[in-house]
Amino acid sequence: MDIKDAVHNFIVENYLKGEALQSLHYDTPLVSSGILDSIGILGLIDFLESTFKIEFTPRELDRDSLETVERIEEAVRKKLRISETA
C-alpha cells in the first residue's frame, strides 16, 4: 500500500462516516473543512509516525502540510528521505 492510500484509508476509517466516505479525494481539504480537528491531527501524526517509522518535530508539520492527503504524502516522503540520509 502506498502512502496516499494508507493515509486515505486511515482518515476514512477513523474520521468519516456515511456519505462523506465517498467524497474524500486526495485533494480534499482536511483541516479547513473540519474533517480533522486538533485531536484528529494528533491521531493522524501518531499514525504516520508509527506506520512509517519516522518522527516529526513540531516545526515540520503545520496546517498547510496536513491540509490534503497529497500534502501529507509529500511531508512523509520528505521525512523518509531525510531519515535515509541521516
C-alpha positions in Angstrom: 0.0 0.0 0.0 1.4 3.4 -0.9 1.4 6.5 1.4 -1.6 8.1 -0.1 -3.7 5.0 0.2 -2.6 4.4 3.8 -3.4 8.0 4.8 -6.7 8.0 2.9 -7.8 4.7 4.5 -6.8 5.9 8.0 -8.9 9.0 7.6 -11.9 7.2 6.2 -11.8 4.5 8.9 -11.3 7.0 11.8 -12.9 10.3 10.9 -15.6 9.8 8.2 -19.0 8.2 8.2 -21.8 7.8 5.7 -21.9 9.9 2.6 -18.6 11.6 3.5 -16.8 8.4 2.7 -17.5 8.8 -1.0 -16.3 12.5 -1.0 -12.8 12.1 0.3 -10.3 12.6 -2.5 -6.5 13.1 -2.3 -7.0 16.9 -2.7 -10.0 17.2 -0.3 -9.3 19.9 2.4 -9.0 18.0 5.7 -8.4 20.8 8.2 -10.2 23.7 6.7 -13.3 21.6 6.0 -13.4 20.2 9.6 -12.7 16.6 8.8 -9.6 16.8 11.0 -9.7 18.8 14.2 -6.8 19.2 16.7 -7.4 15.8 18.2 -7.7 14.3 14.8 -4.4 15.9 13.7 -2.7 14.3 16.8 -4.1 10.9 15.9 -3.0 11.3 12.3 0.5 12.3 13.3 0.7 9.3 15.6 -0.5 7.0 12.8 2.1 8.5 10.4 5.0 8.1 12.8 4.1 4.6 13.8 3.3 3.4 10.3 6.3 4.8 8.5 8.7 4.6 11.4 9.5 8.3 11.4 9.3 11.2 13.9 8.2 14.7 13.2 9.2 17.7 15.1 6.5 20.3 15.7 8.1 22.7 13.1 8.0 20.0 10.4 4.2 19.8 10.3 1.9 22.7 10.0 -1.7 23.2 9.0 -0.8 23.5 5.3 1.2 20.3 5.2 -1.7 18.4 6.8 -4.4 20.0 4.6 -4.8 17.3 2.0 -3.8 13.6 1.6 -1.4 14.8 -1.2 0.4 17.2 1.1 0.6 14.7 3.9 2.2 12.3 1.4 4.8 15.0 0.5 5.6 15.5 4.2 6.1 11.8 4.8 8.2 11.3 1.7 10.4 14.3 2.6 10.8 12.9 6.1 11.7 9.4 4.8 14.3 10.9 2.5 15.9 12.8 5.4 15.8 9.7 7.6 17.6 7.7 4.8 20.4 10.2 4.6 20.9 10.5 8.3 
